């Protein structure tokens, strides 16, 4: 299910899109569940309506060549101190393992 695309493409008005996205996120929060909204952007730092509605935004960087490590960058995490630099990571036996600064 991809509700993000449905919200994004059904609203031509950017303000209305942000309001709908915020309502969607509030409804998920009311359920008391942890939700990951996953989206793919051609430009990784482009700001979208999900960024305004979400408590946290994490960018995953996929390298163009095998010589680079995959990395993640925490752009936003409300109420939690976090590093702003890119951090190398890998998928391990216990999930995502953050390896440290790149």
Rosetta blueprint (number, residue, H / E / L):
1 X L
2 X L
3 X H
4 X H
5 X H
6 X H
7 X H
8 X H
9 X H
10 X H
11 X L
12 X L
13 X L
14 X H
15 X H
16 X H
17 X H
18 X H
19 X H
20 X H
21 X H
22 X H
23 X H
24 X H
25 X H
26 X H
27 X H
28 X H
29 X H
30 X H
31 X L
32 X L
33 X L
34 X L
35 X L
36 X L
37 X L
38 X L
39 X L
40 X L
41 X L
42 X L
43 X L
44 X L
45 X L
46 X L
47 X L
48 X L
49 X H
50 X H
51 X H
52 X H
53 X H
54 X L
55 X L
56 X E
57 X E
58 X E
59 X E
60 X E
61 X E
62 X L
63 X L
64 X L
65 X L
66 X L
67 X L
68 X L
69 X L
70 X L
71 X E
72 X E
73 X E
74 X E
75 X E
76 X E
77 X E
78 X L
79 X L
80 X L
81 X L
82 X L
83 X L
84 X L
85 X L
86 X L
87 X E
88 X E
89 X E
90 X E
91 X E
92 X E
93 X L
94 X L
95 X E
96 X E
97 X E
98 X E
99 X E
100 X E
101 X E
102 X L
